Amino acid sequence: MANMLKVTLIRSTIGVKPQHKKTVEALGLKKINQFVEQPDNPQTRGMIHQVRHLVSVEEI
């Protein structure tokens, strides 16, 4: 199985740029403290990098 990332939304998207809000939604996150498992690939890493101030990431 490929490496996976646990991505957790730790800050609200209220007041952030619309593009960042869409990126958070594209990762599958809606509520604070919600987490999703995403594949560890360059596309996911790029999305996480864009909203790194809103999320925390763990390798699983």
CHARMM internal coordinates of N, CA and C (Angstrom, degrees):
IC EDIT
DIST 1 N 1 CA 1.4520
DIST 1 CA 1 C 1.5342
ANGL 1 N 1 CA 1 C 109.03
DIST 1 C 2 N 1.3013
ANGL 1 CA 1 C 2 N 116.14
DIHE 1 N 1 CA 1 C 2 N 141.33
DIST 2 N 2 CA 1.4671
ANGL 1 C 2 N 2 CA 120.99
DIHE 1 CA 1 C 2 N 2 CA -179.98
DIST 2 CA 2 C 1.5241
ANGL 2 N 2 CA 2 C 110.25
DIHE 1 C 2 N 2 CA 2 C -70.60
DIST 2 C 3 N 1.3270
ANGL 2 CA 2 C 3 N 115.55
DIHE 2 N 2 CA 2 C 3 N 158.75
DIST 3 N 3 CA 1.4557
ANGL 2 C 3 N 3 CA 119.91
DIHE 2 CA 2 C 3 N 3 CA 177.49
DIST 3 CA 3 C 1.5180
ANGL 3 N 3 CA 3 C 109.53
DIHE 2 C 3 N 3 CA 3 C -63.28
DIST 3 C 4 N 1.3220
ANGL 3 CA 3 C 4 N 114.72
DIHE 3 N 3 CA 3 C 4 N 144.99
DIST 4 N 4 CA 1.4613
ANGL 3 C 4 N 4 CA 120.43
DIHE 3 CA 3 C 4 N 4 CA 179.95
DIST 4 CA 4 C 1.5205
ANGL 4 N 4 CA 4 C 108.89
DIHE 3 C 4 N 4 CA 4 C -122.88
DIST 4 C 5 N 1.3208
ANGL 4 CA 4 C 5 N 115.15
DIHE 4 N 4 CA 4 C 5 N 155.55
DIST 5 N 5 CA 1.4573
ANGL 4 C 5 N 5 CA 122.43
DIHE 4 CA 4 C 5 N 5 CA 177.23
DIST 5 CA 5 C 1.5170
ANGL 5 N 5 CA 5 C 109.03
DIHE 4 C 5 N 5 CA 5 C -117.82
DIST 5 C 6 N 1.3227
ANGL 5 CA 5 C 6 N 116.60
DIHE 5 N 5 CA 5 C 6 N 136.17
DIST 6 N 6 CA 1.4631
ANGL 5 C 6 N 6 CA 121.88
DIHE 5 CA 5 C 6 N 6 CA 173.27
DIST 6 CA 6 C 1.5181
ANGL 6 N 6 CA 6 C 106.14
DIHE 5 C 6 N 6 CA 6 C -97.41
DIST 6 C 7 N 1.3292
ANGL 6 CA 6 C 7 N 116.99
DIHE 6 N 6 CA 6 C 7 N 113.51
DIST 7 N 7 CA 1.4617
ANGL 6 C 7 N 7 CA 122.76
DIHE 6 CA 6 C 7 N 7 CA -176.92
DIST 7 CA 7 C 1.5231
ANGL 7 N 7 CA 7 C 107.81
DIHE 6 C 7 N 7 CA 7 C -108.83
DIST 7 C 8 N 1.3372
ANGL 7 CA 7 C 8 N 116.57
DIHE 7 N 7 CA 7 C 8 N 123.86
DIST 8 N 8 CA 1.4591
ANGL 7 C 8 N 8 CA 122.62
DIHE 7 CA 7 C 8 N 8 CA -177.61
DIST 8 CA 8 C 1.5163
ANGL 8 N 8 CA 8 C 109.45
DIHE 7 C 8 N 8 CA 8 C -119.01
DIST 8 C 9 N 1.3375
ANGL 8 CA 8 C 9 N 116.84
DIHE 8 N 8 CA 8 C 9 N 131.74
DIST 9 N 9 CA 1.4606
ANGL 8 C 9 N 9 CA 121.49
DIHE 8 CA 8 C 9 N 9 CA 175.82
DIST 9 CA 9 C 1.5252
ANGL 9 N 9 CA 9 C 107.81
DIHE 8 C 9 N 9 CA 9 C -80.10
DIST 9 C 10 N 1.3456
ANGL 9 CA 9 C 10 N 116.64
DIHE 9 N 9 CA 9 C 10 N 117.31
DIST 10 N 10 CA 1.4682
ANGL 9 C 10 N 10 CA 119.52
DIHE 9 CA 9 C 10 N 10 CA -176.08
DIST 10 CA 10 C 1.5204
ANGL 10 N 10 CA 10 C 112.74
DIHE 9 C 10 N 10 CA 10 C -110.54
DIST 10 C 11 N 1.3307
ANGL 10 CA 10 C 11 N 117.53
DIHE 10 N 10 CA 10 C 11 N -12.30
DIST 11 N 11 CA 1.4688
ANGL 10 C 11 N 11 CA 120.65
DIHE 10 CA 10 C 11 N 11 CA 177.61
DIST 11 CA 11 C 1.5155
ANGL 11 N 11 CA 11 C 109.16
DIHE 10 C 11 N 11 CA 11 C -131.85
DIST 11 C 12 N 1.3276
ANGL 11 CA 11 C 12 N 115.67
DIHE 11 N 11 CA 11 C 12 N 153.12
DIST 12 N 12 CA 1.4563
ANGL 11 C 12 N 12 CA 122.07
DIHE 11 CA 11 C 12 N 12 CA -179.79
DIST 12 CA 12 C 1.5197
ANGL 12 N 12 CA 12 C 111.38
DIHE 11 C 12 N 12 CA 12 C -69.65
DIST 12 C 13 N 1.3234
ANGL 12 CA 12 C 13 N 115.71
DIHE 12 N 12 CA 12 C 13 N 152.31
DIST 13 N 13 CA 1.4645
ANGL 12 C 13 N 13 CA 120.77
DIHE 12 CA 12 C 13 N 13 CA 176.99
DIST 13 CA 13 C 1.5246
ANGL 13 N 13 CA 13 C 111.64
DIHE 12 C 13 N 13 CA 13 C -92.12
DIST 13 C 14 N 1.3168
ANGL 13 CA 13 C 14 N 117.54
DIHE 13 N 13 CA 13 C 14 N 5.05
DIST 14 N 14 CA 1.4617
ANGL 13 C 14 N 14 CA 120.60
DIHE 13 CA 13 C 14 N 14 CA 177.47
DIST 14 CA 14 C 1.5229
ANGL 14 N 14 CA 14 C 108.97
DIHE 13 C 14 N 14 CA 14 C -66.70
DIST 14 C 15 N 1.3132
ANGL 14 CA 14 C 15 N 116.51
DIHE 14 N 14 CA 14 C 15 N 126.47
DIST 15 N 15 CA 1.4510
ANGL 14 C 15 N 15 CA 121.16
DIHE 14 CA 14 C 15 N 15 CA 176.73
DIST 15 CA 15 C 1.5156
ANGL 15 N 15 CA 15 C 115.23
DIHE 14 C 15 N 15 CA 15 C 85.12
DIST 15 C 16 N 1.3399
ANGL 15 CA 15 C 16 N 118.08
DIHE 15 N 15 CA 15 C 16 N 1.60
DIST 16 N 16 CA 1.4650
ANGL 15 C 16 N 16 CA 119.16
DIHE 15 CA 15 C 16 N 16 CA 177.83
DIST 16 CA 16 C 1.5229
ANGL 16 N 16 CA 16 C 109.61
DIHE 15 C 16 N 16 CA 16 C -90.24
DIST 16 C 17 N 1.3276
ANGL 16 CA 16 C 17 N 115.59
DIHE 16 N 16 CA 16 C 17 N 166.93
DIST 17 N 17 CA 1.4640
ANGL 16 C 17 N 17 CA 120.43
DIHE 16 CA 16 C 17 N 17 CA -179.96
DIST 17 CA 17 C 1.5316
ANGL 17 N 17 CA 17 C 109.73
DIHE 16 C 17 N 17 CA 17 C -59.88
DIST 17 C 18 N 1.3295
ANGL 17 CA 17 C 18 N 116.69
DIHE 17 N 17 CA 17 C 18 N 143.26
DIST 18 N 18 CA 1.4746
ANGL 17 C 18 N 18 CA 119.52
DIHE 17 CA 17 C 18 N 18 CA 179.15
DIST 18 CA 18 C 1.5322
ANGL 18 N 18 CA 18 C 113.11
DIHE 17 C 18 N 18 CA 18 C -55.52
DIST 18 C 19 N 1.3273
ANGL 18 CA 18 C 19 N 117.06
DIHE 18 N 18 CA 18 C 19 N -35.31
DIST 19 N 19 CA 1.4621
ANGL 18 C 19 N 19 CA 120.15
DIHE 18 CA 18 C 19 N 19 CA 179.37
DIST 19 CA 19 C 1.5337
ANGL 19 N 19 CA 19 C 110.68
DIHE 18 C 19 N 19 CA 19 C -64.76
DIST 19 C 20 N 1.3283
ANGL 19 CA 19 C 20 N 116.93
DIHE 19 N 19 CA 19 C 20 N -38.23
DIST 20 N 20 CA 1.4652
ANGL 19 C 20 N 20 CA 120.13
DIHE 19 CA 19 C 20 N 20 CA 178.48
DIST 20 CA 20 C 1.5209
ANGL 20 N 20 CA 20 C 110.24
DIHE 19 C 20 N 20 CA 20 C -68.61
DIST 20 C 21 N 1.3231
ANGL 20 CA 20 C 21 N 116.77
DIHE 20 N 20 CA 20 C 21 N -38.14
DIST 21 N 21 CA 1.4596
ANGL 20 C 21 N 21 CA 120.81
DIHE 20 CA 20 C 21 N 21 CA 178.84
DIST 21 CA 21 C 1.5322
ANGL 21 N 21 CA 21 C 110.07
DIHE 20 C 21 N 21 CA 21 C -61.79
DIST 21 C 22 N 1.3369
ANGL 21 CA 21 C 22 N 116.34
DIHE 21 N 21 CA 21 C 22 N -41.99
DIST 22 N 22 CA 1.4649
ANGL 21 C 22 N 22 CA 120.82
DIHE 21 CA 21 C 22 N 22 CA 178.86
DIST 22 CA 22 C 1.5251
ANGL 22 N 22 CA 22 C 111.22
DIHE 21 C 22 N 22 CA 22 C -67.12
DIST 22 C 23 N 1.3187
ANGL 22 CA 22 C 23 N 116.97
DIHE 22 N 22 CA 22 C 23 N -35.49
DIST 23 N 23 CA 1.4592
ANGL 22 C 23 N 23 CA 120.72
DIHE 22 CA 22 C 23 N 23 CA 178.61
DIST 23 CA 23 C 1.5281
ANGL 23 N 23 CA 23 C 110.12
DIHE 22 C 23 N 23 CA 23 C -65.49
DIST 23 C 24 N 1.3279
ANGL 23 CA 23 C 24 N 117.02
DIHE 23 N 23 CA 23 C 24 N -43.30
DIST 24 N 24 CA 1.4724
ANGL 23 C 24 N 24 CA 120.90
DIHE 23 CA 23 C 24 N 24 CA 178.31
DIST 24 CA 24 C 1.5259
ANGL 24 N 24 CA 24 C 109.60
DIHE 23 C 24 N 24 CA 24 C -61.09
DIST 24 C 25 N 1.3286
ANGL 24 CA 24 C 25 N 117.30
DIHE 24 N 24 CA 24 C 25 N -43.27
DIST 25 N 25 CA 1.4657
ANGL 24 C 25 N 25 CA 120.65
DIHE 24 CA 24 C 25 N 25 CA 178.76
DIST 25 CA 25 C 1.5198
ANGL 25 N 25 CA 25 C 110.99
DIHE 24 C 25 N 25 CA 25 C -65.47
DIST 25 C 26 N 1.3347
ANGL 25 CA 25 C 26 N 117.06
DIHE 25 N 25 CA 25 C 26 N -37.27
DIST 26 N 26 CA 1.4657
ANGL 25 C 26 N 26 CA 120.72
DIHE 25 CA 25 C 26 N 26 CA 179.33
DIST 26 CA 26 C 1.5258
ANGL 26 N 26 CA 26 C 111.33
DIHE 25 C 26 N 26 CA 26 C -66.11
DIST 26 C 27 N 1.3248
ANGL 26 CA 26 C 27 N 116.95
DIHE 26 N 26 CA 26 C 27 N -28.73
DIST 27 N 27 CA 1.4602
ANGL 26 C 27 N 27 CA 120.61
DIHE 26 CA 26 C 27 N 27 CA 175.13
DIST 27 CA 27 C 1.5266
ANGL 27 N 27 CA 27 C 111.41
DIHE 26 C 27 N 27 CA 27 C -73.51
DIST 27 C 28 N 1.3352
ANGL 27 CA 27 C 28 N 117.13
DIHE 27 N 27 CA 27 C 28 N -14.04
DIST 28 N 28 CA 1.4597
ANGL 27 C 28 N 28 CA 121.24
DIHE 27 CA 27 C 28 N 28 CA 178.46
DIST 28 CA 28 C 1.5098
ANGL 28 N 28 CA 28 C 113.70
DIHE 27 C 28 N 28 CA 28 C 97.32
DIST 28 C 29 N 1.3406
ANGL 28 CA 28 C 29 N 117.06
DIHE 28 N 28 CA 28 C 29 N 18.19
DIST 29 N 29 CA 1.4592
ANGL 28 C 29 N 29 CA 121.19
DIHE 28 CA 28 C 29 N 29 CA -177.30
DIST 29 CA 29 C 1.5315
ANGL 29 N 29 CA 29 C 110.65
DIHE 28 C 29 N 29 CA 29 C -105.89
DIST 29 C 30 N 1.3444
ANGL 29 CA 29 C 30 N 115.72
DIHE 29 N 29 CA 29 C 30 N 137.14
DIST 30 N 30 CA 1.4561
ANGL 29 C 30 N 30 CA 120.20
DIHE 29 CA 29 C 30 N 30 CA 179.11
DIST 30 CA 30 C 1.5213
ANGL 30 N 30 CA 30 C 112.25
DIHE 29 C 30 N 30 CA 30 C -127.24
DIST 30 C 31 N 1.3347
ANGL 30 CA 30 C 31 N 116.98
DIHE 30 N 30 CA 30 C 31 N -39.40
DIST 31 N 31 CA 1.4638
ANGL 30 C 31 N 31 CA 120.88
DIHE 30 CA 30 C 31 N 31 CA -174.61
DIST 31 CA 31 C 1.5273
ANGL 31 N 31 CA 31 C 110.83
DIHE 30 C 31 N 31 CA 31 C -117.22
DIST 31 C 32 N 1.3266
ANGL 31 CA 31 C 32 N 115.70
DIHE 31 N 31 CA 31 C 32 N 153.65
DIST 32 N 32 CA 1.4582
ANGL 31 C 32 N 32 CA 121.01
DIHE 31 CA 31 C 32 N 32 CA 176.42
DIST 32 CA 32 C 1.5281
ANGL 32 N 32 CA 32 C 108.82
DIHE 31 C 32 N 32 CA 32 C -62.07
DIST 32 C 33 N 1.3164
ANGL 32 CA 32 C 33 N 116.09
DIHE 32 N 32 CA 32 C 33 N 141.42
DIST 33 N 33 CA 1.4703
ANGL 32 C 33 N 33 CA 126.05
DIHE 32 CA 32 C 33 N 33 CA -178.31
DIST 33 CA 33 C 1.5225
ANGL 33 N 33 CA 33 C 113.57
DIHE 32 C 33 N 33 CA 33 C 71.45
DIST 33 C 34 N 1.3239
ANGL 33 CA 33 C 34 N 117.63
DIHE 33 N 33 CA 33 C 34 N 2.87
DIST 34 N 34 CA 1.4548
ANGL 33 C 34 N 34 CA 120.34
DIHE 33 CA 33 C 34 N 34 CA 172.77
DIST 34 CA 34 C 1.5215
ANGL 34 N 34 CA 34 C 107.73
DIHE 33 C 34 N 34 CA 34 C -76.63
DIST 34 C 35 N 1.3268
ANGL 34 CA 34 C 35 N 117.32
DIHE 34 N 34 CA 34 C 35 N 143.62
DIST 35 N 35 CA 1.4583
ANGL 34 C 35 N 35 CA 119.19
DIHE 34 CA 34 C 35 N 35 CA 177.23
DIST 35 CA 35 C 1.5183
ANGL 35 N 35 CA 35 C 109.78
DIHE 34 C 35 N 35 CA 35 C -130.23
DIST 35 C 36 N 1.3208
ANGL 35 CA 35 C 36 N 114.91
DIHE 35 N 35 CA 35 C 36 N 154.17
DIST 36 N 36 CA 1.4590
ANGL 35 C 36 N 36 CA 122.34
DIHE 35 CA 35 C 36 N 36 CA 176.07
DIST 36 CA 36 C 1.5186
ANGL 36 N 36 CA 36 C 108.11
DIHE 35 C 36 N 36 CA 36 C -134.83
DIST 36 C 37 N 1.3182
ANGL 36 CA 36 C 37 N 115.50
DIHE 36 N 36 CA 36 C 37 N 155.99
DIST 37 N 37 CA 1.4522
ANGL 36 C 37 N 37 CA 120.84
DIHE 36 CA 36 C 37 N 37 CA 174.43
DIST 37 CA 37 C 1.5173
ANGL 37 N 37 CA 37 C 107.58
DIHE 36 C 37 N 37 CA 37 C -102.30
DIST 37 C 38 N 1.3147
ANGL 37 CA 37 C 38 N 116.15
DIHE 37 N 37 CA 37 C 38 N 125.76
DIST 38 N 38 CA 1.4594
ANGL 37 C 38 N 38 CA 122.28
DIHE 37 CA 37 C 38 N 38 CA -179.23
DIST 38 CA 38 C 1.5237
ANGL 38 N 38 CA 38 C 108.47
DIHE 37 C 38 N 38 CA 38 C -123.01
DIST 38 C 39 N 1.3359
ANGL 38 CA 38 C 39 N 117.41
DIHE 38 N 38 CA 38 C 39 N 150.49
DIST 39 N 39 CA 1.4733
ANGL 38 C 39 N 39 CA 119.40
DIHE 38 CA 38 C 39 N 39 CA 176.38
DIST 39 CA 39 C 1.5277
ANGL 39 N 39 CA 39 C 110.16
DIHE 38 C 39 N 39 CA 39 C -67.95
DIST 39 C 40 N 1.3157
ANGL 39 CA 39 C 40 N 115.34
DIHE 39 N 39 CA 39 C 40 N 146.78
DIST 40 N 40 CA 1.4634
ANGL 39 C 40 N 40 CA 120.87
DIHE 39 CA 39 C 40 N 40 CA 179.45
DIST 40 CA 40 C 1.5289
ANGL 40 N 40 CA 40 C 108.51
DIHE 39 C 40 N 40 CA 40 C -86.84
DIST 40 C 41 N 1.3365
ANGL 40 CA 40 C 41 N 116.21
DIHE 40 N 40 CA 40 C 41 N 91.92
DIST 41 N 41 CA 1.4604
ANGL 40 C 41 N 41 CA 121.25
DIHE 40 CA 40 C 41 N 41 CA 178.22
DIST 41 CA 41 C 1.5234
ANGL 41 N 41 CA 41 C 108.80
DIHE 40 C 41 N 41 CA 41 C -138.62
DIST 41 C 42 N 1.3228
ANGL 41 CA 41 C 42 N 118.36
DIHE 41 N 41 CA 41 C 42 N 168.69
DIST 42 N 42 CA 1.4727
ANGL 41 C 42 N 42 CA 120.32
DIHE 41 CA 41 C 42 N 42 CA -176.62
DIST 42 CA 42 C 1.5321
ANGL 42 N 42 CA 42 C 113.82
DIHE 41 C 42 N 42 CA 42 C -59.13
DIST 42 C 43 N 1.3258
ANGL 42 CA 42 C 43 N 117.81
DIHE 42 N 42 CA 42 C 43 N -33.56
DIST 43 N 43 CA 1.4660
ANGL 42 C 43 N 43 CA 120.26
DIHE 42 CA 42 C 43 N 43 CA -179.77
DIST 43 CA 43 C 1.5297
ANGL 43 N 43 CA 43 C 110.89
DIHE 42 C 43 N 43 CA 43 C -66.10
DIST 43 C 44 N 1.3234
ANGL 43 CA 43 C 44 N 116.58
DIHE 43 N 43 CA 43 C 44 N -47.07
DIST 44 N 44 CA 1.4616
ANGL 43 C 44 N 44 CA 120.40
DIHE 43 CA 43 C 44 N 44 CA 179.28
DIST 44 CA 44 C 1.5227
ANGL 44 N 44 CA 44 C 110.72
DIHE 43 C 44 N 44 CA 44 C -65.77
DIST 44 C 45 N 1.3289
ANGL 44 CA 44 C 45 N 117.07
DIHE 44 N 44 CA 44 C 45 N -41.83
DIST 45 N 45 CA 1.4681
ANGL 44 C 45 N 45 CA 120.61
DIHE 44 CA 44 C 45 N 45 CA 179.01
DIST 45 CA 45 C 1.5267
ANGL 45 N 45 CA 45 C 110.86
DIHE 44 C 45 N 45 CA 45 C -60.23
DIST 45 C 46 N 1.3262
ANGL 45 CA 45 C 46 N 117.24
DIHE 45 N 45 CA 45 C 46 N -38.75
DIST 46 N 46 CA 1.4602
ANGL 45 C 46 N 46 CA 120.95
DIHE 45 CA 45 C 46 N 46 CA 178.96
DIST 46 CA 46 C 1.5155
ANGL 46 N 46 CA 46 C 112.12
DIHE 45 C 46 N 46 CA 46 C -65.77
DIST 46 C 47 N 1.3331
ANGL 46 CA 46 C 47 N 116.50
DIHE 46 N 46 CA 46 C 47 N -40.71
DIST 47 N 47 CA 1.4678
ANGL 46 C 47 N 47 CA 120.21
DIHE 46 CA 46 C 47 N 47 CA 177.99
DIST 47 CA 47 C 1.5255
ANGL 47 N 47 CA 47 C 110.28
DIHE 46 C 47 N 47 CA 47 C -65.00
DIST 47 C 48 N 1.3223
ANGL 47 CA 47 C 48 N 116.09
DIHE 47 N 47 CA 47 C 48 N -42.42
DIST 48 N 48 CA 1.4610
ANGL 47 C 48 N 48 CA 120.52
DIHE 47 CA 47 C 48 N 48 CA 179.81
DIST 48 CA 48 C 1.5289
ANGL 48 N 48 CA 48 C 110.10
DIHE 47 C 48 N 48 CA 48 C -64.47
DIST 48 C 49 N 1.3255
ANGL 48 CA 48 C 49 N 116.38
DIHE 48 N 48 CA 48 C 49 N -40.74
DIST 49 N 49 CA 1.4646
ANGL 48 C 49 N 49 CA 120.27
DIHE 48 CA 48 C 49 N 49 CA 179.86
DIST 49 CA 49 C 1.5310
ANGL 49 N 49 CA 49 C 111.09
DIHE 48 C 49 N 49 CA 49 C -60.92
DIST 49 C 50 N 1.3269
ANGL 49 CA 49 C 50 N 116.57
DIHE 49 N 49 CA 49 C 50 N -37.05
DIST 50 N 50 CA 1.4640
ANGL 49 C 50 N 50 CA 120.68
DIHE 49 CA 49 C 50 N 50 CA -178.68
DIST 50 CA 50 C 1.5334
ANGL 50 N 50 CA 50 C 111.62
DIHE 49 C 50 N 50 CA 50 C -66.23
DIST 50 C 51 N 1.3183
ANGL 50 CA 50 C 51 N 117.83
DIHE 50 N 50 CA 50 C 51 N -33.86
DIST 51 N 51 CA 1.4712
ANGL 50 C 51 N 51 CA 121.22
DIHE 50 CA 50 C 51 N 51 CA -177.23
DIST 51 CA 51 C 1.5243
ANGL 51 N 51 CA 51 C 111.09
DIHE 50 C 51 N 51 CA 51 C -117.26
DIST 51 C 52 N 1.3411
ANGL 51 CA 51 C 52 N 116.92
DIHE 51 N 51 CA 51 C 52 N 32.54
DIST 52 N 52 CA 1.4708
ANGL 51 C 52 N 52 CA 121.09
DIHE 51 CA 51 C 52 N 52 CA -175.69
DIST 52 CA 52 C 1.5257
ANGL 52 N 52 CA 52 C 112.98
DIHE 51 C 52 N 52 CA 52 C -61.73
DIST 52 C 53 N 1.3447
ANGL 52 CA 52 C 53 N 118.03
DIHE 52 N 52 CA 52 C 53 N -21.33
DIST 53 N 53 CA 1.4599
ANGL 52 C 53 N 53 CA 121.38
DIHE 52 CA 52 C 53 N 53 CA 179.06
DIST 53 CA 53 C 1.5292
ANGL 53 N 53 CA 53 C 111.96
DIHE 52 C 53 N 53 CA 53 C -80.42
DIST 53 C 54 N 1.3351
ANGL 53 CA 53 C 54 N 117.48
DIHE 53 N 53 CA 53 C 54 N -8.05
DIST 54 N 54 CA 1.4656
ANGL 53 C 54 N 54 CA 121.22
DIHE 53 CA 53 C 54 N 54 CA -178.41
DIST 54 CA 54 C 1.5330
ANGL 54 N 54 CA 54 C 113.16
DIHE 53 C 54 N 54 CA 54 C -110.47
DIST 54 C 55 N 1.3227
ANGL 54 CA 54 C 55 N 116.78
DIHE 54 N 54 CA 54 C 55 N -15.81
DIST 55 N 55 CA 1.4654
ANGL 54 C 55 N 55 CA 119.99
DIHE 54 CA 54 C 55 N 55 CA -173.04
DIST 55 CA 55 C 1.5243
ANGL 55 N 55 CA 55 C 111.64
DIHE 54 C 55 N 55 CA 55 C -127.26
DIST 55 C 56 N 1.3290
ANGL 55 CA 55 C 56 N 115.88
DIHE 55 N 55 CA 55 C 56 N 160.60
DIST 56 N 56 CA 1.4614
ANGL 55 C 56 N 56 CA 121.11
DIHE 55 CA 55 C 56 N 56 CA 168.40
DIST 56 CA 56 C 1.5237
ANGL 56 N 56 CA 56 C 107.19
DIHE 55 C 56 N 56 CA 56 C -119.49
DIST 56 C 57 N 1.3243
ANGL 56 CA 56 C 57 N 116.49
DIHE 56 N 56 CA 56 C 57 N 151.58
DIST 57 N 57 CA 1.4642
ANGL 56 C 57 N 57 CA 121.59
DIHE 56 CA 56 C 57 N 57 CA -173.46
DIST 57 CA 57 C 1.5177
ANGL 57 N 57 CA 57 C 109.63
DIHE 56 C 57 N 57 CA 57 C -131.51
DIST 57 C 58 N 1.3284
ANGL 57 CA 57 C 58 N 115.49
DIHE 57 N 57 CA 57 C 58 N 136.53
DIST 58 N 58 CA 1.4616
ANGL 57 C 58 N 58 CA 122.40
DIHE 57 CA 57 C 58 N 58 CA 173.91
DIST 58 CA 58 C 1.5200
ANGL 58 N 58 CA 58 C 108.23
DIHE 57 C 58 N 58 CA 58 C -130.17
DIST 58 C 59 N 1.3152
ANGL 58 CA 58 C 59 N 116.98
DIHE 58 N 58 CA 58 C 59 N 143.25
DIST 59 N 59 CA 1.4581
ANGL 58 C 59 N 59 CA 120.67
DIHE 58 CA 58 C 59 N 59 CA 173.86
DIST 59 CA 59 C 1.5219
ANGL 59 N 59 CA 59 C 108.13
DIHE 58 C 59 N 59 CA 59 C -86.60
DIST 59 C 60 N 1.3285
ANGL 59 CA 59 C 60 N 115.92
DIHE 59 N 59 CA 59 C 60 N 135.33
DIST 60 N 60 CA 1.4724
ANGL 59 C 60 N 60 CA 120.03
DIHE 59 CA 59 C 60 N 60 CA 178.84
DIST 60 CA 60 C 1.5162
ANGL 60 N 60 CA 60 C 109.64
DIHE 59 C 60 N 60 CA 60 C -127.52
END
COOR INIT
IC SEED 1 N 1 CA 1 C
IC BUILD
